Amino acid sequence: MDSKRIEELIAKYWECETTLEEEKELKSYFSSGEYDAKFKDIAPLFQYYTNEKESASLDGLFDEQVLAEIEQGVSSAPKKGRVLSMFTNISKVAAVILVVVVAGYFIQQEIKEKEQPYLTDTFEDPEKAFEETKKALQLISKNFNKGRKQAKKLSTFNEAQERVKENNL
């Protein structure tokens, strides 16, 4: 195979721009054993891919064994960490409340320092002010709920990780 073609394919491979056919071409080139000496550092990578693909075969009982171990692990695993989990959740809520209280305190102190003799309203109409406040609070609520959904995903991941650790022990 042409050495320049292989160099081009390798450059595309490192840039993650190769197609599946081009990657197969690289694998077959390096698994043949007849490659240029300048590619001796890269060859083991592609040979590894070929060897793993050939040796990675699972028998039909694999799925059954894995499912049986999961069922056994779930039913026999003691429920640990509920108190710790509850404490963690409570501490998160307390931290948020603390941040809000401290921020409110500093804002109040800043307003007192300015000692404005008069306070002007931004809106003349109280209903309009109420609507604007409602919009702002809905925006905050929406973004807060997005963050909570992401935190819930992390919590699910952590629980799965703990189950895997317990099953390996």
FILUM-573431 format. One record per residue (C-alpha): residue number from 1; chain; y, z, x. Coordinates in nm, 2 decimals. Layout:
BEGIN
KETOR   kero   gulum    north       up     east
KETOR    NUM       A        Y        Z        X
...
***
This chain:
BEGIN
KETOR   kero   gulum    north       up     east
KETOR      1       A     0.00     0.00     0.00
KETOR      2       A     0.35    -0.07     0.12
KETOR      3       A     0.51     0.22     0.31
KETOR      4       A     0.86     0.15     0.17
KETOR      5       A     0.73     0.16    -0.18
KETOR      6       A     0.57     0.50    -0.12
KETOR      7       A     0.89     0.63     0.03
KETOR      8       A     1.08     0.51    -0.28
KETOR      9       A     0.83     0.67    -0.51
KETOR     10       A     0.84     1.00    -0.31
KETOR     11       A     1.22     1.00    -0.33
KETOR     12       A     1.20     0.94    -0.70
KETOR     13       A     0.94     1.21    -0.73
KETOR     14       A     1.16     1.47    -0.56
KETOR     15       A     1.45     1.37    -0.80
KETOR     16       A     1.21     1.41    -1.10
KETOR     17       A     1.26     1.05    -1.20
KETOR     18       A     0.91     0.91    -1.17
KETOR     19       A     0.70     0.79    -1.46
KETOR     20       A     0.35     0.89    -1.51
KETOR     21       A     0.22     0.56    -1.38
KETOR     22       A     0.42     0.61    -1.06
KETOR     23       A     0.29     0.96    -1.01
KETOR     24       A    -0.07     0.83    -1.06
KETOR     25       A     0.01     0.56    -0.80
KETOR     26       A     0.12     0.84    -0.56
KETOR     27       A    -0.19     1.05    -0.63
KETOR     28       A    -0.43     0.76    -0.58
KETOR     29       A    -0.25     0.66    -0.26
KETOR     30       A    -0.28     1.01    -0.10
KETOR     31       A    -0.63     1.08    -0.24
KETOR     32       A    -0.77     0.77    -0.08
KETOR     33       A    -0.72     0.93     0.27
KETOR     34       A    -0.56     0.62     0.41
KETOR     35       A    -0.19     0.71     0.44
KETOR     36       A     0.07     0.69     0.71
KETOR     37       A     0.10     0.98     0.95
KETOR     38       A     0.46     1.03     0.84
KETOR     39       A     0.33     1.14     0.50
KETOR     40       A     0.09     1.40     0.64
KETOR     41       A     0.31     1.69     0.51
KETOR     42       A     0.33     1.55     0.16
KETOR     43       A    -0.03     1.44     0.13
KETOR     44       A    -0.19     1.79     0.06
KETOR     45       A     0.03     1.83    -0.25
KETOR     46       A    -0.09     1.52    -0.42
KETOR     47       A    -0.45     1.58    -0.30
KETOR     48       A    -0.43     1.92    -0.46
KETOR     49       A    -0.33     1.77    -0.79
KETOR     50       A    -0.62     1.53    -0.78
KETOR     51       A    -0.87     1.80    -0.68
KETOR     52       A    -0.75     2.05    -0.95
KETOR     53       A    -0.77     1.79    -1.22
KETOR     54       A    -1.13     1.71    -1.12
KETOR     55       A    -1.24     2.07    -1.09
KETOR     56       A    -1.05     2.21    -1.40
KETOR     57       A    -1.32     2.18    -1.66
KETOR     58       A    -1.38     2.45    -1.92
KETOR     59       A    -1.70     2.48    -2.12
KETOR     60       A    -1.71     2.50    -2.49
KETOR     61       A    -1.75     2.88    -2.50
KETOR     62       A    -1.42     2.95    -2.32
KETOR     63       A    -1.22     2.95    -2.64
KETOR     64       A    -1.47     3.18    -2.81
KETOR     65       A    -1.47     3.42    -2.52
KETOR     66       A    -1.10     3.44    -2.50
KETOR     67       A    -1.06     3.50    -2.88
KETOR     68       A    -1.33     3.77    -2.87
KETOR     69       A    -1.15     3.95    -2.59
KETOR     70       A    -0.82     3.93    -2.77
KETOR     71       A    -0.97     4.07    -3.09
KETOR     72       A    -1.14     4.35    -2.89
KETOR     73       A    -0.83     4.43    -2.70
KETOR     74       A    -0.60     4.43    -3.01
KETOR     75       A    -0.83     4.65    -3.21
KETOR     76       A    -0.92     4.90    -2.94
KETOR     77       A    -0.58     4.93    -2.77
KETOR     78       A    -0.41     5.25    -2.84
KETOR     79       A    -0.06     5.22    -2.98
KETOR     80       A     0.15     5.35    -2.69
KETOR     81       A     0.52     5.34    -2.63
KETOR     82       A     0.64     5.38    -2.99
KETOR     83       A     0.85     5.68    -2.89
KETOR     84       A     0.98     5.50    -2.58
KETOR     85       A     1.06     5.19    -2.78
KETOR     86       A     1.24     5.39    -3.05
KETOR     87       A     1.44     5.57    -2.78
KETOR     88       A     1.53     5.24    -2.62
KETOR     89       A     1.65     5.10    -2.95
KETOR     90       A     1.85     5.41    -3.03
KETOR     91       A     2.01     5.41    -2.69
KETOR     92       A     2.12     5.04    -2.74
KETOR     93       A     2.28     5.13    -3.06
KETOR     94       A     2.45     5.43    -2.91
KETOR     95       A     2.58     5.22    -2.62
KETOR     96       A     2.74     4.97    -2.86
KETOR     97       A     2.90     5.25    -3.06
KETOR     98       A     3.03     5.41    -2.74
KETOR     99       A     3.18     5.08    -2.62
KETOR    100       A     3.35     5.03    -2.96
KETOR    101       A     3.49     5.38    -2.96
KETOR    102       A     3.62     5.37    -2.61
KETOR    103       A     3.78     5.03    -2.66
KETOR    104       A     3.95     5.16    -2.98
KETOR    105       A     4.07     5.46    -2.79
KETOR    106       A     4.23     5.25    -2.51
KETOR    107       A     4.38     5.01    -2.76
KETOR    108       A     4.54     5.30    -2.94
KETOR    109       A     4.67     5.45    -2.62
KETOR    110       A     4.83     5.12    -2.52
KETOR    111       A     5.00     5.09    -2.86
KETOR    112       A     5.13     5.45    -2.82
KETOR    113       A     5.26     5.37    -2.47
KETOR    114       A     5.47     5.08    -2.60
KETOR    115       A     5.63     5.30    -2.86
KETOR    116       A     5.74     5.03    -3.08
KETOR    117       A     6.00     5.16    -3.32
KETOR    118       A     5.88     4.92    -3.58
KETOR    119       A     5.56     4.75    -3.67
KETOR    120       A     5.57     4.41    -3.83
KETOR    121       A     5.30     4.26    -4.03
KETOR    122       A     5.17     3.92    -3.94
KETOR    123       A     5.12     3.82    -4.30
KETOR    124       A     5.35     3.88    -4.59
KETOR    125       A     5.08     3.84    -4.85
KETOR    126       A     4.81     4.12    -4.83
KETOR    127       A     4.55     3.89    -4.99
KETOR    128       A     4.60     3.63    -4.71
KETOR    129       A     4.57     3.90    -4.45
KETOR    130       A     4.25     4.02    -4.61
KETOR    131       A     4.10     3.67    -4.61
KETOR    132       A     4.19     3.62    -4.24
KETOR    133       A     4.03     3.95    -4.16
KETOR    134       A     3.72     3.86    -4.35
KETOR    135       A     3.69     3.53    -4.16
KETOR    136       A     3.72     3.72    -3.83
KETOR    137       A     3.46     3.97    -3.92
KETOR    138       A     3.22     3.70    -4.04
KETOR    139       A     3.26     3.52    -3.71
KETOR    140       A     3.18     3.84    -3.52
KETOR    141       A     2.88     3.91    -3.75
KETOR    142       A     2.75     3.56    -3.70
KETOR    143       A     2.76     3.59    -3.32
KETOR    144       A     2.62     3.94    -3.32
KETOR    145       A     2.32     3.82    -3.52
KETOR    146       A     2.26     3.53    -3.28
KETOR    147       A     2.25     3.79    -2.99
KETOR    148       A     2.01     4.01    -3.19
KETOR    149       A     1.78     3.71    -3.25
KETOR    150       A     1.77     3.64    -2.87
KETOR    151       A     1.71     4.01    -2.80
KETOR    152       A     1.42     4.01    -3.05
KETOR    153       A     1.26     3.71    -2.86
KETOR    154       A     1.28     3.91    -2.54
KETOR    155       A     1.13     4.21    -2.71
KETOR    156       A     0.84     3.99    -2.83
KETOR    157       A     0.79     3.86    -2.48
KETOR    158       A     0.79     4.21    -2.33
KETOR    159       A     0.53     4.33    -2.58
KETOR    160       A     0.31     4.03    -2.50
KETOR    161       A     0.35     4.10    -2.13
KETOR    162       A     0.25     4.47    -2.18
KETOR    163       A    -0.06     4.36    -2.37
KETOR    164       A    -0.16     4.13    -2.09
KETOR    165       A    -0.11     4.41    -1.84
KETOR    166       A    -0.32     4.65    -2.05
KETOR    167       A    -0.60     4.40    -2.09
KETOR    168       A    -0.61     4.33    -1.71
KETOR    169       A    -0.64     4.70    -1.63
***
